């Protein structure tokens, strides 16, 4: 996809990776709707703040009406809770699924007709190495991201005939507020991750693996299963 002159909606664009993605899209020459639950927190020069709560379908539909020229959707907004699936708070498990699976699905459903009507374009879904690696203490997040990986693959096939490409970004911990508790040496630079993601999007890749740990885990998927 040509990023120059694209019209992008970036969810969760007020901080972290989303802010870097929005900023770099602007630098590439794109028009950017910087979407956030609280658009007043968007401070990116050149971006158009857009109110969007991925867990509120009325908000999602309103955002699609307010950004009728969209050709690129970046599903970045999400949450992270260290919630196990059996012993954890069931409300936290549901919130992970509502935000990290149903949220991007709802946004994609709302914006797909818009992108198609503008001649086609692309969707970038921000996923995780935990789509493939499932530690018990992060079971809720892993389950939601795994579901989003499956959704991304299915939606790619569904939207291709409508002229919409779908790219998955998989990444481990990044140096953002979400991973503030993780040692710095274990975290990727979100600016670098954003650059890799946009390069992959421009090249038409279906999948971008943004760091060494993600590439290693993906490679190990083909290994023989360990004994229980």
Residue pairs with C-beta under 8 A, 6 or more apart in sequence:
1 72
1 121
1 122
1 165
1 201
1 202
1 204
2 202
3 25
3 28
3 29
3 30
3 72
3 198
3 201
3 202
4 28
4 29
4 30
5 29
5 30
5 31
6 25
6 28
6 30
6 31
6 71
6 72
6 121
7 30
7 31
7 33
7 67
7 69
7 70
7 71
7 72
7 118
8 22
8 25
8 30
8 31
8 32
8 33
8 70
8 71
8 72
8 73
8 74
9 32
9 33
9 35
9 50
9 52
9 63
9 67
9 70
9 72
9 73
9 74
9 111
10 18
10 21
10 22
10 25
10 32
10 33
10 34
10 35
10 74
10 76
11 18
11 35
11 36
11 52
11 54
11 74
11 75
11 76
11 77
11 104
11 107
12 18
12 35
12 36
12 76
12 77
12 78
13 19
13 21
13 22
13 32
13 34
13 35
13 36
13 42
13 44
13 47
13 76
14 34
14 36
14 38
14 39
14 41
14 42
14 43
15 41
15 176
15 177
16 174
16 176
16 177
16 178
16 190
17 76
17 126
17 171
17 174
17 176
17 190
17 193
17 194
18 34
18 74
18 76
18 77
19 34
19 44
20 190
20 191
20 193
20 194
21 74
21 76
21 124
21 194
21 197
21 198
22 32
22 34
22 44
22 47
22 74
23 44
23 194
24 191
24 194
24 195
24 198
25 32
25 72
25 74
25 198
26 32
26 44
26 46
26 47
28 198
30 72
31 48
31 69
32 44
32 46
32 47
32 48
33 47
33 48
33 49
33 50
33 63
33 66
33 67
33 70
34 42
34 44
34 47
34 48
34 49
34 50
35 50
35 51
35 52
35 63
35 77
36 42
36 49
36 50
36 51
36 52
36 77
37 51
37 52
37 53
38 51
39 49
39 50
39 51
40 49
42 49
50 63
50 66
50 67
51 59
51 62
51 63
52 59
52 60
52 63
52 77
52 107
53 59
53 60
54 60
54 77
54 99
54 103
54 104
54 106
54 107
55 98
55 99
55 102
55 103
57 106
60 106
60 107
60 110
61 110
63 107
63 110
64 70
64 110
64 111
64 114
67 111
67 114
68 114
69 118
70 111
70 114
70 115
70 118
70 121
71 115
71 118
71 119
71 120
71 121
71 122
72 115
72 121
72 122
72 123
72 124
72 201
73 107
73 108
73 111
73 115
73 121
73 122
73 123
73 124
74 123
74 124
74 126
75 103
75 104
75 107
75 108
75 123
75 124
75 125
75 126
76 124
76 126
77 99
77 103
77 104
78 99
78 100
78 103
78 104
78 126
79 95
79 96
79 99
79 100
79 178
80 141
80 178
80 179
81 92
81 95
81 96
81 140
81 141
82 137
82 138
82 141
83 89
83 92
83 93
83 96
83 138
83 139
83 140
83 141
84 136
84 137
84 138
84 139
84 140
85 93
85 136
85 139
85 140
85 143
86 139
88 139
88 140
92 140
93 139
93 140
93 143
96 140
96 141
96 143
96 144
97 140
97 143
97 144
97 147
99 144
100 141
100 144
100 145
100 147
100 148
101 144
101 147
101 148
101 151
104 125
104 148
104 151
105 151
105 155
108 123
108 155
111 123
112 123
112 159
112 162
112 164
115 121
115 122
115 123
115 163
115 164
116 162
116 163
116 164
119 163
120 162
120 163
120 164
121 163
121 164
121 165
122 164
122 165
122 166
122 167
122 201
123 155
123 159
123 164
123 165
123 166
123 167
124 166
124 167
124 169
124 197
124 201
125 148
125 151
125 152
125 166
125 167
125 168
125 169
126 169
126 171
126 197
127 145
127 148
127 149
127 152
127 168
127 169
127 170
127 171
128 141
128 142
128 145
128 170
128 171
128 172
129 170
129 171
129 172
129 211
129 213
129 214
129 217
129 218
130 138
130 141
130 142
130 145
130 146
131 142
131 145
131 146
131 148
131 149
131 170
132 146
132 149
132 170
132 217
132 218
132 221
133 142
133 217
134 142
134 143
134 146
135 142
149 168
149 170
152 166
152 168
153 168
155 166
156 165
156 166
156 206
159 165
159 166
160 166
165 204
165 206
166 206
167 197
167 200
167 201
167 205
167 206
167 207
167 208
168 206
168 207
168 208
169 193
169 197
169 200
169 208
169 210
170 207
170 208
170 209
170 210
170 214
170 218
171 188
171 193
171 209
171 210
171 211
171 214
172 186
172 187
172 188
172 210
172 211
172 213
172 214
173 179
173 182
173 186
173 187
173 188
174 187
174 188
174 189
174 190
174 193
175 184
175 187
175 188
175 189
175 190
176 190
179 187
188 210
188 211
192 210
193 210
193 211
196 208
196 210
197 208
197 210
199 208
200 207
200 208
201 208
209 215
209 218
